Amino acid sequence: MNPRIEVRMIPEGRVGDGVMAQAASKPVPAPDELSKPFWEAARERRLVIQRCAACGYYNHPPRPICESCSSERLEFHPVSGRATIHTFIVMRQPNNAGFETDIPYVNIVVELDEQPMLFVAGNLPFSELDRIHIGGRAEVWFEDRGADLVVPQFRPL
């Protein structure tokens, strides 16, 4: 069972169960019970990933059982925030809610150093586009979105 996050445009203040609501200009996450520790750590500018206490496997996004051994003994552990750029895409579709701009934006997927195939996605400022390449190195940074929301993102080293 893999929890997923849906993006739905709903009135601000009506969020929950992994649904995102639009606030200001960009959609924002609505933590559920599984992802709450991830978002609380992000507010403190720490990157934590769910890890199995039985086998040590990192699971992301958070889930109720370990993807490797099916244990329910999962805890959040700090990670380095260092990663390899796995892929990226330049989005030039200005009709996406929250991203209505003539400036393209970059979605990036990185593989964290802690474990092969441990992927995390984020947005990269378009101004950084000329610095990224697949296989390049990246590090976490924390985007303050106001209203007590901090989102982990990645940028090239």
C-alpha positions as CSV (number, residue, x, y, z in Angstrom):
1,M,0.0,0.0,0.0
2,N,1.6,3.3,-1.2
3,P,0.0,6.5,0.1
4,R,-0.1,9.2,-2.5
5,I,-0.7,12.9,-2.5
6,E,-3.4,14.3,-4.7
7,V,-3.5,17.8,-6.0
8,R,-7.0,19.2,-6.0
9,M,-8.0,22.8,-6.1
10,I,-10.2,23.2,-3.1
11,P,-11.1,26.1,-0.9
12,E,-8.3,27.1,1.5
13,G,-8.8,25.6,4.9
14,R,-10.5,22.4,3.7
15,V,-7.5,20.0,3.6
16,G,-6.7,16.6,5.0
17,D,-6.0,13.0,4.1
18,G,-3.1,13.8,1.9
19,V,-4.9,16.4,-0.2
20,M,-3.2,19.6,-1.1
21,A,-5.0,23.0,-1.0
22,Q,-4.1,26.1,-2.8
23,A,-2.7,28.9,-0.6
24,A,-1.2,32.1,-1.9
25,S,0.1,31.1,-5.4
26,K,1.2,27.5,-5.1
27,P,-0.5,24.4,-3.8
28,V,0.7,23.4,-0.4
29,P,0.9,20.0,1.3
30,A,-1.7,18.9,3.8
31,P,0.1,16.4,6.2
32,D,-1.6,13.3,7.2
33,E,-0.7,11.0,10.2
34,L,2.0,9.2,8.1
35,S,3.7,12.3,6.7
36,K,3.3,14.7,9.8
37,P,6.8,14.0,11.2
38,F,8.4,14.7,7.8
39,W,6.7,18.1,7.6
40,E,7.4,19.0,11.3
41,A,11.1,18.3,10.7
42,A,11.0,20.4,7.5
43,R,9.7,23.4,9.6
44,E,12.9,22.9,11.7
45,R,14.9,22.8,8.4
46,R,15.8,19.1,8.9
47,L,15.3,16.4,6.3
48,V,14.0,13.2,7.8
49,I,13.0,10.0,6.0
50,Q,11.0,7.1,7.3
51,R,13.3,4.1,8.1
52,C,12.4,0.6,9.1
53,A,13.6,-0.4,12.6
54,A,13.6,-4.1,11.6
55,C,15.7,-4.0,8.4
56,G,17.1,-0.5,8.1
57,Y,15.4,0.2,4.7
58,Y,14.4,3.8,4.0
59,N,10.8,4.3,2.8
60,H,9.7,7.4,1.0
61,P,7.0,8.6,0.7
62,P,6.0,7.5,4.2
63,R,3.9,4.4,4.4
64,P,2.3,2.2,7.1
65,I,4.6,-0.9,6.4
66,C,8.1,-1.3,5.2
67,E,8.4,-1.8,1.4
68,S,11.3,-4.2,2.0
69,C,10.3,-6.5,4.8
70,S,6.7,-5.6,5.6
71,S,7.5,-4.6,9.2
72,E,5.3,-2.0,10.8
73,R,8.2,-0.7,12.9
74,L,8.9,2.5,11.0
75,E,10.6,5.7,12.4
76,F,11.8,8.9,11.0
77,H,15.6,9.4,10.8
78,P,17.6,12.4,9.7
79,V,19.4,12.1,6.4
80,S,22.3,14.1,4.9
81,G,20.3,15.9,2.3
82,R,23.0,15.1,-0.3
83,A,21.9,13.4,-3.5
84,T,22.5,12.7,-7.1
85,I,20.3,14.2,-9.7
86,H,18.3,11.3,-11.2
87,T,16.1,13.3,-13.6
88,F,14.5,16.7,-14.2
89,I,11.9,18.3,-16.5
90,V,11.3,21.9,-17.5
91,M,7.7,22.7,-17.3
92,R,6.4,25.3,-19.7
93,Q,2.7,25.0,-19.2
94,P,1.4,28.2,-17.7
95,N,-2.1,27.0,-17.1
96,N,-1.3,24.9,-14.1
97,A,-3.0,26.3,-11.0
98,G,-0.4,28.1,-8.8
99,F,2.2,28.2,-11.6
100,E,0.6,30.7,-13.9
101,T,3.7,32.4,-15.2
102,D,5.6,32.9,-18.4
103,I,8.8,31.7,-16.6
104,P,9.2,27.9,-16.8
105,Y,9.8,26.0,-13.7
106,V,11.9,22.9,-13.1
107,N,10.8,19.7,-11.4
108,I,13.8,17.6,-10.1
109,V,14.1,14.1,-8.8
110,V,17.1,13.2,-6.7
111,E,18.4,9.9,-5.3
112,L,19.5,10.4,-1.7
113,D,23.0,9.2,-0.7
114,E,21.6,7.0,2.1
115,Q,20.2,4.3,-0.1
116,P,20.0,3.3,-3.8
117,M,16.6,4.1,-5.3
118,L,15.6,6.5,-2.4
119,F,14.0,9.2,-4.5
120,V,12.7,12.6,-3.5
121,A,11.1,15.2,-5.8
122,G,11.2,18.9,-5.6
123,N,11.2,22.2,-7.5
124,L,14.3,24.0,-8.6
125,P,14.4,27.7,-9.3
126,F,14.5,28.2,-13.1
127,S,17.6,30.4,-12.7
128,E,19.5,27.2,-11.7
129,L,18.6,25.3,-14.9
130,D,22.0,25.8,-16.5
131,R,23.7,24.2,-13.5
132,I,21.9,20.9,-13.4
133,H,22.6,17.7,-15.3
134,I,21.6,14.1,-14.8
135,G,24.2,12.5,-12.5
136,G,25.2,15.8,-11.0
137,R,25.2,16.4,-7.3
138,A,22.5,18.2,-5.3
139,E,21.7,19.2,-1.7
140,V,18.6,20.0,0.2
141,W,17.5,23.5,0.9
142,F,14.3,24.6,2.6
143,E,11.8,26.9,0.9
144,D,9.8,29.0,3.4
145,R,6.2,29.3,2.0
146,G,4.9,31.3,5.0
147,A,2.1,30.3,7.3
148,D,4.4,28.0,9.1
149,L,5.1,25.9,6.0
150,V,8.6,24.9,5.0
151,V,9.1,22.7,1.9
152,P,12.3,20.7,1.3
153,Q,13.7,21.3,-2.2
154,F,17.0,20.5,-3.9
155,R,19.5,22.6,-5.7
156,P,22.7,21.6,-7.6
157,L,26.0,21.7,-5.8
